[in-house]
Amino acid sequence: MTLTDFPHHPPAKAPRKAVLIYTDGSCDTASRRGGWSYLLVYGEHRKTASGSASDTTNNRMELTAAVEALSALTEPCAVTLVTDSQYLKKAFSEGWLRSWQRNGWRTAGKQPVKNRDLWERLLELTARHQLTWRWTRGHAGDPENELVDRLALQARQRGR
């Protein structure tokens, strides 16, 4: 599968529901225990979810949050995904994914791309939706970002 197989803005046949998603990941580098969370906002409806993993990284938890959030959508939507992860946003907005795929899932330094399984899953999921990526500075007072940060931290600490 390639990025060109999964356009980010497929032609819409009918108006899509506008969904706002906030995601976050958290990881304690010493214990390698992590947590992820998301908030879905559709009109007046709000849904949150979170989970945890062991032997992980912060980047992996950021990606997992996005995968889980997009997986929760039951139909193609017009999605604005808000993240405080430059890693996640830049992979889509600055062409990192295209480069990695062209290089056989290798970085510019010829190393295997980390978290390839999650990147491939994200490509599949983003193909279903009209997706806009938005970055927000973490811990800067954005209430929804602060909420998903708290939920990811709690999930990490609980180990659930």
N, C-alpha and C positions, 0 to 999 in steps of 0.2 A: 504494500500500500504506500502511496506517496501523498504528499501534501496537495499536489494538484488534483488528486482523486477526491479530495475533501475540501471544496471551496468554502470559505468562511461565510459568504453571503449568497447562498443559492437563491434562485428566483422564487419569489413567494407566489403561490397560486391563490392564496386567500390571506387576508390580514392575520398576522400571528399575534398571539397574546404577548404583551410586553412584560417581561419578568426581570426583576433586578436581583442579582445574586451577590452576596458578600461572602468571601471565603478567607480562611486563615489556617495556618499550621503552626505547631509549636513543638519544640524538641529540646530536651535536656541533653547537652552534648556528653556529659559525664556518664549518664546511665543509658543513653541512646533510646530512652522512652519518649514517644511522641504522641501528639494529639492533633486532631483536625476538626474543623467545624464549618458549617455554612448557615447562611440565612437566605431564604427565598422570600421575595416580596412580590406579590401579584395583587394589585389593587389594595384592598383592605386586608388581604390574607397574608399571614407571615408564618413561615415554617422554619424551624431550626433542627439541625441534627449534628451529632458529633461522634467521634470514635477515637480509638487509640491503637498504637502499634508499638511493639518492642523492636529493638535492634534497627533503628531507622534514623533518618536525618530530617532536618527542618524542611529542606527542599522537597523531599518525598512526601511529607505531610501537607505542604502547600499544594502539590499536585493531586494528592488524594482528596483533599477538600474540594477541588474543582471537579474531579471525576465524580465524586459522590453527589455533588450538587446537580451537575448536568444529568446524571443518571436518574435523579429523582423526578425530572420533568417527564410527563407522560405523553407529550405531543411536541412537535416542533414549535419553537417560540422565538420571539425577538428578544435576545438576552443581552443585558449589560452585566458583565461580570466585573466586580470590583475586588481588587486584590492589593495587598501591600507587598507582594512578592515581585521584585524586578525580574527574577529568574523566570517566573511564569509568564508575566506580561511580555517581556522582551522576546521570549522564544517565539511567540506568535507575531508580535508587532514589528520586530526587527529582522525577521527572516532566519532566525537561528534554526528553526525546524527544517526549513528548505535546505539549508546548508548541511545539516546533519544527515538528512536523507540522501542528498547528492553524494555525500562522502561515505555512504554505506553505514550510517549511524555511528560515524566517528566525528570527534570534535576537530577543530582546526589544528589542534596539537596531535592529531591521529589517535587519540584515546577513545575507547568506547564511550558513547553517550550514557551517562548515568540515568537511571529511571526510565529506560527505553520502554518498558512495558506500560508505564503510566502515560508517557508521551503518545504512544500508539493508541491507547484507549481514548485519550483526549482528542486525538485527530478524528476518531470515529464519532465521538459525541458532538464535537463542534460542527461536523458535517450536517447534522440534523437541524441546526439552528442558525439564525442570523445573529452573529455574535459580535459584540463590541467589547473590547477590553478597556478597563479604566483602572489606573493606578491611584492609590491613596497612600499618603505617608502613614505608617503605623504609629500608634501611640501619640497621635496628634489631635485627638478630640473628636474624630468622626464617630458618632454614637454607634452606628451599625458595625463599623470596623472594631471598635472597642468591645462590642458584644461578642463577635465571633472570636476575637482574641481571648476573651475571658472563657468562653465555652471550650476552645481548643486547649487552653491551659488546664481547665478543670478535668477534661477528658484524659489528658496526659497524666495528671496527678492521681486520678482514680484508676487509671489503667483499664478503662473500659472502652 
